[in-house]
Amino acid sequence: MRTHYVGSVSLDPVRLAKDLDRCRSFQWSEAYSDYVFGGSWKSCMLWARGGDAGDGVVTNYAYDQSPTFTGYGEQLPYLRELIERTADLTRLNFVRLALVTRSVIIPHRDLLELSDLADDVRNAHRMHIPLATNDNCFFSEDNVVYRMRQGEVWFLDAARIHSVAVLSDEQRIHLMFDFVNMPGDRPLTTVEGAGEQAGIPADRILSRPPLRDAERADLLGLSKVLTMDTFDEIFSIVIKKHYRRDGGADFIWNTMTTLARDSADPAVLPHTTALLKHYTLERSA
């Protein structure tokens, strides 16, 4: 399923604020924080296989058990209602609250580690509903940078290389839904609106100025200080530049690979190559 905007849900700000305040006392998982540079990426499982909140790592759940609300989901009546009225529960595998603050996420593909699971239990479609966001929260798919607005319903093509940037101290909180593939053409969400053919609306796409030659030269000059000690900081700089300037297709990974080749630290290139393989090509459970 290609990335596309579906429509919007009406959010009750008072009830939403009450649930979000309540969930702050939960034990949030930091699984997948290795994807993040900067602040934090935390998740809280509200619906899962076996009804267990678990550790947040999707391969660690009981796929032989039916999915249902977790203990956390049961404590959030408004979000539970929102999930029940927007999603086809018969095909719903997981729902997580995802919280991000001032961070960038490594360009990656999702679901690679689930390839050995059967079709009727494997995550195949991902839906997002932003609950709290701002104009400095961005998504990126290939070389397209765009925004999702509060209350909007989106399906993401998680098999394509994508990334996220939260360039703000304000928290970005999304509901993330994972659905399985099952026969039939019943929609995965009850929200009516634009179909898959609509893709990403033009007014959600961020128009970025082209990366100037001097800017590219400055970035490539970072190879002089790129070592294993500075790797994360420089990777973060390259990702942030992608969200402010259009450097062309595969800009982030191409730039990091070029920097790694020119680095005087011999460990940097094999590390970069291993990360590229892990995040975009193949990943074990």
Secondary structure as a PSIPRED ss2 file (coil, helix, strand):
# PSIPRED VFORMAT (PSIPRED V4.0)

   1 M C   1.000  0.000  0.000
   2 R C   1.000  0.000  0.000
   3 T C   1.000  0.000  0.000
   4 H E   0.000  0.000  1.000
   5 Y E   0.000  0.000  1.000
   6 V E   0.000  0.000  1.000
   7 G E   0.000  0.000  1.000
   8 S E   0.000  0.000  1.000
   9 V C   1.000  0.000  0.000
  10 S C   1.000  0.000  0.000
  11 L C   1.000  0.000  0.000
  12 D C   1.000  0.000  0.000
  13 P H   0.000  1.000  0.000
  14 V H   0.000  1.000  0.000
  15 R H   0.000  1.000  0.000
  16 L H   0.000  1.000  0.000
  17 A H   0.000  1.000  0.000
  18 K H   0.000  1.000  0.000
  19 D H   0.000  1.000  0.000
  20 L H   0.000  1.000  0.000
  21 D H   0.000  1.000  0.000
  22 R H   0.000  1.000  0.000
  23 C H   0.000  1.000  0.000
  24 R C   1.000  0.000  0.000
  25 S C   1.000  0.000  0.000
  26 F C   1.000  0.000  0.000
  27 Q C   1.000  0.000  0.000
  28 W C   1.000  0.000  0.000
  29 S E   0.000  0.000  1.000
  30 E C   1.000  0.000  0.000
  31 A C   1.000  0.000  0.000
  32 Y C   1.000  0.000  0.000
  33 S H   0.000  1.000  0.000
  34 D H   0.000  1.000  0.000
  35 Y H   0.000  1.000  0.000
  36 V E   0.000  0.000  1.000
  37 F E   0.000  0.000  1.000
  38 G E   0.000  0.000  1.000
  39 G E   0.000  0.000  1.000
  40 S E   0.000  0.000  1.000
  41 W E   0.000  0.000  1.000
  42 K E   0.000  0.000  1.000
  43 S E   0.000  0.000  1.000
  44 C E   0.000  0.000  1.000
  45 M E   0.000  0.000  1.000
  46 L E   0.000  0.000  1.000
  47 W E   0.000  0.000  1.000
  48 A E   0.000  0.000  1.000
  49 R E   0.000  0.000  1.000
  50 G C   1.000  0.000  0.000
  51 G C   1.000  0.000  0.000
  52 D C   1.000  0.000  0.000
  53 A C   1.000  0.000  0.000
  54 G C   1.000  0.000  0.000
  55 D C   1.000  0.000  0.000
  56 G C   1.000  0.000  0.000
  57 V C   1.000  0.000  0.000
  58 V H   0.000  1.000  0.000
  59 T H   0.000  1.000  0.000
  60 N H   0.000  1.000  0.000
  61 Y C   1.000  0.000  0.000
  62 A C   1.000  0.000  0.000
  63 Y C   1.000  0.000  0.000
  64 D C   1.000  0.000  0.000
  65 Q C   1.000  0.000  0.000
  66 S C   1.000  0.000  0.000
  67 P E   0.000  0.000  1.000
  68 T E   0.000  0.000  1.000
  69 F E   0.000  0.000  1.000
  70 T C   1.000  0.000  0.000
  71 G H   0.000  1.000  0.000
  72 Y H   0.000  1.000  0.000
  73 G H   0.000  1.000  0.000
  74 E H   0.000  1.000  0.000
  75 Q C   1.000  0.000  0.000
  76 L C   1.000  0.000  0.000
  77 P H   0.000  1.000  0.000
  78 Y H   0.000  1.000  0.000
  79 L H   0.000  1.000  0.000
  80 R H   0.000  1.000  0.000
  81 E H   0.000  1.000  0.000
  82 L H   0.000  1.000  0.000
  83 I H   0.000  1.000  0.000
  84 E H   0.000  1.000  0.000
  85 R H   0.000  1.000  0.000
  86 T H   0.000  1.000  0.000
  87 A E   0.000  0.000  1.000
  88 D C   1.000  0.000  0.000
  89 L H   0.000  1.000  0.000
  90 T H   0.000  1.000  0.000
  91 R H   0.000  1.000  0.000
  92 L E   0.000  0.000  1.000
  93 N E   0.000  0.000  1.000
  94 F E   0.000  0.000  1.000
  95 V E   0.000  0.000  1.000
  96 R E   0.000  0.000  1.000
  97 L E   0.000  0.000  1.000
  98 A E   0.000  0.000  1.000
  99 L E   0.000  0.000  1.000
 100 V E   0.000  0.000  1.000
 101 T E   0.000  0.000  1.000
 102 R E   0.000  0.000  1.000
 103 S E   0.000  0.000  1.000
 104 V E   0.000  0.000  1.000
 105 I E   0.000  0.000  1.000
 106 I C   1.000  0.000  0.000
 107 P C   1.000  0.000  0.000
 108 H E   0.000  0.000  1.000
 109 R C   1.000  0.000  0.000
 110 D C   1.000  0.000  0.000
 111 L C   1.000  0.000  0.000
 112 L H   0.000  1.000  0.000
 113 E H   0.000  1.000  0.000
 114 L H   0.000  1.000  0.000
 115 S C   1.000  0.000  0.000
 116 D C   1.000  0.000  0.000
 117 L C   1.000  0.000  0.000
 118 A C   1.000  0.000  0.000
 119 D C   1.000  0.000  0.000
 120 D C   1.000  0.000  0.000
 121 V C   1.000  0.000  0.000
 122 R C   1.000  0.000  0.000
 123 N E   0.000  0.000  1.000
 124 A E   0.000  0.000  1.000
 125 H E   0.000  0.000  1.000
 126 R E   0.000  0.000  1.000
 127 M E   0.000  0.000  1.000
 128 H E   0.000  0.000  1.000
 129 I E   0.000  0.000  1.000
 130 P E   0.000  0.000  1.000
 131 L E   0.000  0.000  1.000
 132 A E   0.000  0.000  1.000
 133 T C   1.000  0.000  0.000
 134 N C   1.000  0.000  0.000
 135 D C   1.000  0.000  0.000
 136 N C   1.000  0.000  0.000
 137 C E   0.000  0.000  1.000
 138 F E   0.000  0.000  1.000
 139 F E   0.000  0.000  1.000
 140 S E   0.000  0.000  1.000
 141 E E   0.000  0.000  1.000
 142 D C   1.000  0.000  0.000
 143 N C   1.000  0.000  0.000
 144 V E   0.000  0.000  1.000
 145 V E   0.000  0.000  1.000
 146 Y E   0.000  0.000  1.000
 147 R C   1.000  0.000  0.000
 148 M C   1.000  0.000  0.000
 149 R C   1.000  0.000  0.000
 150 Q C   1.000  0.000  0.000
 151 G C   1.000  0.000  0.000
 152 E E   0.000  0.000  1.000
 153 V E   0.000  0.000  1.000
 154 W E   0.000  0.000  1.000
 155 F E   0.000  0.000  1.000
 156 L E   0.000  0.000  1.000
 157 D C   1.000  0.000  0.000
 158 A C   1.000  0.000  0.000
 159 A C   1.000  0.000  0.000
 160 R C   1.000  0.000  0.000
 161 I C   1.000  0.000  0.000
 162 H E   0.000  0.000  1.000
 163 S E   0.000  0.000  1.000
 164 V E   0.000  0.000  1.000
 165 A E   0.000  0.000  1.000
 166 V E   0.000  0.000  1.000
 167 L C   1.000  0.000  0.000
 168 S C   1.000  0.000  0.000
 169 D C   1.000  0.000  0.000
 170 E C   1.000  0.000  0.000
 171 Q C   1.000  0.000  0.000
 172 R E   0.000  0.000  1.000
 173 I E   0.000  0.000  1.000
 174 H E   0.000  0.000  1.000
 175 L E   0.000  0.000  1.000
 176 M E   0.000  0.000  1.000
 177 F E   0.000  0.000  1.000
 178 D E   0.000  0.000  1.000
 179 F E   0.000  0.000  1.000
 180 V E   0.000  0.000  1.000
 181 N C   1.000  0.000  0.000
 182 M C   1.000  0.000  0.000
 183 P C   1.000  0.000  0.000
 184 G C   1.000  0.000  0.000
 185 D C   1.000  0.000  0.000
 186 R C   1.000  0.000  0.000
 187 P C   1.000  0.000  0.000
 188 L C   1.000  0.000  0.000
 189 T E   0.000  0.000  1.000
 190 T C   1.000  0.000  0.000
 191 V C   1.000  0.000  0.000
 192 E C   1.000  0.000  0.000
 193 G C   1.000  0.000  0.000
 194 A C   1.000  0.000  0.000
 195 G C   1.000  0.000  0.000
 196 E H   0.000  1.000  0.000
 197 Q H   0.000  1.000  0.000
 198 A H   0.000  1.000  0.000
 199 G C   1.000  0.000  0.000
 200 I C   1.000  0.000  0.000
 201 P C   1.000  0.000  0.000
 202 A H   0.000  1.000  0.000
 203 D H   0.000  1.000  0.000
 204 R H   0.000  1.000  0.000
 205 I E   0.000  0.000  1.000
 206 L C   1.000  0.000  0.000
 207 S C   1.000  0.000  0.000
 208 R C   1.000  0.000  0.000
 209 P C   1.000  0.000  0.000
 210 P E   0.000  0.000  1.000
 211 L C   1.000  0.000  0.000
 212 R C   1.000  0.000  0.000
 213 D H   0.000  1.000  0.000
 214 A H   0.000  1.000  0.000
 215 E H   0.000  1.000  0.000
 216 R H   0.000  1.000  0.000
 217 A H   0.000  1.000  0.000
 218 D H   0.000  1.000  0.000
 219 L H   0.000  1.000  0.000
 220 L H   0.000  1.000  0.000
 221 G H   0.000  1.000  0.000
 222 L H   0.000  1.000  0.000
 223 S H   0.000  1.000  0.000
 224 K H   0.000  1.000  0.000
 225 V C   1.000  0.000  0.000
 226 L C   1.000  0.000  0.000
 227 T C   1.000  0.000  0.000
 228 M C   1.000  0.000  0.000
 229 D C   1.000  0.000  0.000
 230 T C   1.000  0.000  0.000
 231 F H   0.000  1.000  0.000
 232 D H   0.000  1.000  0.000
 233 E H   0.000  1.000  0.000
 234 I H   0.000  1.000  0.000
 235 F H   0.000  1.000  0.000
 236 S H   0.000  1.000  0.000
 237 I H   0.000  1.000  0.000
 238 V H   0.000  1.000  0.000
 239 I H   0.000  1.000  0.000
 240 K H   0.000  1.000  0.000
 241 K H   0.000  1.000  0.000
 242 H H   0.000  1.000  0.000
 243 Y H   0.000  1.000  0.000
 244 R H   0.000  1.000  0.000
 245 R C   1.000  0.000  0.000
 246 D E   0.000  0.000  1.000
 247 G C   1.000  0.000  0.000
 248 G C   1.000  0.000  0.000
 249 A C   1.000  0.000  0.000
 250 D C   1.000  0.000  0.000
 251 F H   0.000  1.000  0.000
 252 I H   0.000  1.000  0.000
 253 W H   0.000  1.000  0.000
 254 N H   0.000  1.000  0.000
 255 T H   0.000  1.000  0.000
 256 M H   0.000  1.000  0.000
 257 T H   0.000  1.000  0.000
 258 T H   0.000  1.000  0.000
 259 L H   0.000  1.000  0.000
 260 A H   0.000  1.000  0.000
 261 R H   0.000  1.000  0.000
 262 D H   0.000  1.000  0.000
 263 S C   1.000  0.000  0.000
 264 A C   1.000  0.000  0.000
 265 D C   1.000  0.000  0.000
 266 P C   1.000  0.000  0.000
 267 A C   1.000  0.000  0.000
 268 V H   0.000  1.000  0.000
 269 L H   0.000  1.000  0.000
 270 P H   0.000  1.000  0.000
 271 H H   0.000  1.000  0.000
 272 T H   0.000  1.000  0.000
 273 T H   0.000  1.000  0.000
 274 A H   0.000  1.000  0.000
 275 L H   0.000  1.000  0.000
 276 L H   0.000  1.000  0.000
 277 K H   0.000  1.000  0.000
 278 H H   0.000  1.000  0.000
 279 Y H   0.000  1.000  0.000
 280 T H   0.000  1.000  0.000
 281 L C   1.000  0.000  0.000
 282 E C   1.000  0.000  0.000
 283 R C   1.000  0.000  0.000
 284 S C   1.000  0.000  0.000
 285 A C   1.000  0.000  0.000
